[in-house]
Amino acid sequence: MDIPVIKVGIMTDLEVSCTLKGDYLIEHLAIIFSGILKVKVLGSGICLVSGDQSWMCPDRINFRPLEPLTSSFILPKVTIGIDFHWERKEDQVFKGSLGFMRYQDTIQVINEISIEEYLVSVISSEMSATASLEFLKAHAVISRSWLLAQIQKNKRLKYDGQEYQTTFGSADELIRWYDREDHLNFDVCADDHCQRYQGITRSADPRVEQAVLQTSGEVLLFDGFICDARFSKCCGGITELFENVWEPVNHPYLQTIFDNRLQTTNLVPDLTGEAEAAAWILGNSDVFCNTSDKKILRQVLNDYDQETNNFFRWKLVYSQSELSELVKSRSGIDFGIIENMIPVERGGSGRIIKLKIVGSLRTLIVGKELQIRKILSQSHLLSSAFIVEKLVNGEDVNFILYGSGWGHGVGLCQIGAAVMGDQGYRYSEILAHYFRGAELKEKYGEGFIGIGV
């Protein structure tokens, strides 16, 4: 069984240091190297420096380990959680091949690794390796499916000559969504923008390796195509439609579902209206992801994720001046004094898809959900499922946001799925709950990397 190799973009910087543990073949130079080196842009190419030696290379260079099982490389000060409240730098260790590529005036670092090795790291990086085996197996399937679906999507776009547009604007509206349109030189990035991939920095629990091995090659299919299997930390009790977050394409397996054990669709409340959304967000429903069980939360949340304690329901308060300054700095648009924020359109989970921001100098409708979250926080607002309360006390004006969930809410809810795993659900049942109508199938060896499946 041939296991595909993918390219993962690890970091981009003006100059990159690296330590090679083991012998690596520098393919362009046809020399074997081990130890410390630096890479920087020089002239029309890139320059490798080690001690008092230096080598000029073209705009890309690749290091291939001679002993892949025992060799690794260390990259210092890799940024994780980019633009999120837990953003920080850490030294990270990787296996596989190492590539350096000139990108404008910077160096991009690219790791070539087999999909299955990549998944072991993703699952260990996305959550604690102490999660239940069935939850880990479910996540292995959706992470594999999502990645291969993105590769297929890119191939189809190139084959059809399509331009992938993500921003639509007018005098009255600015609508934008964020996907993978900026990843031109590799298949997937290493941070939350795609899936967290931190190499072998965090030791993999044997159960993670077991989960990946036991589901090797398994993906979710719908109508013969690999499912674009999305996931978020906490749906807030109801999942969201794909097209309300990304491009206007309906995926029947990514629908609005109630995250409870009834597994029915006719009981899902309609949260597209303001009164219904407010009642839901201010309520406390009996759903899988409504848990305070620290044992389960530790399975899903790494240490830095646990710095955020309120995710199922949350509250945020801004003074009028704070909000006005924040929106101006984050959007680059001078609205003047923010006078009101009015939901224009909500999705099935209560997430705001379009928000009208009313200022003393300008009024503009913004969307989609991540654009709203970016504008209303120094990093990312937990979700766009919120209601706005404006309190006026004399000259003091405050805006209170009451919110629900953490993330876009599409597809698998990680906390909900962790609860399901803890309650004894099999991974196939977890997948069937969140991806209605999708088929679980092993696909390696069937040419799934091509235009079709």
Secondary structure as UniProt FT lines:
FT   STRAND          5..13
FT   STRAND          15..26
FT   TURN            27..30
FT   STRAND          31..42
FT   TURN            43..44
FT   STRAND          45..50
FT   TURN            51..52
FT   STRAND          53..57
FT   STRAND          60..65
FT   TURN            68..70
FT   STRAND          72..80
FT   TURN            82..83
FT   TURN            85..86
FT   STRAND          88..94
FT   STRAND          97..103
FT   TURN            104..105
FT   STRAND          106..114
FT   HELIX           115..126
FT   TURN            129..130
FT   HELIX           133..160
FT   STRAND          167..169
FT   STRAND          173..176
FT   TURN            181..182
FT   STRAND          188..189
FT   TURN            192..193
FT   TURN            199..200
FT   HELIX           206..214
FT   TURN            215..217
FT   STRAND          218..222
FT   TURN            223..224
FT   STRAND          225..226
FT   STRAND          231..232
FT   TURN            236..237
FT   HELIX           242..244
FT   TURN            252..253
FT   TURN            261..262
FT   TURN            266..267
FT   HELIX           274..281
FT   TURN            288..289
FT   HELIX           294..300
FT   TURN            303..304
FT   HELIX           305..307
FT   STRAND          313..319
FT   HELIX           320..331
FT   STRAND          338..346
FT   TURN            348..349
FT   STRAND          352..359
FT   STRAND          363..367
FT   HELIX           369..375
FT   STRAND          386..393
FT   TURN            394..395
FT   STRAND          396..404
FT   STRAND          412..413
FT   HELIX           414..422
FT   TURN            423..424
FT   HELIX           427..434
FT   TURN            436..437
FT   STRAND          439..442
FT   TURN            444..445
FT   TURN            448..449
//
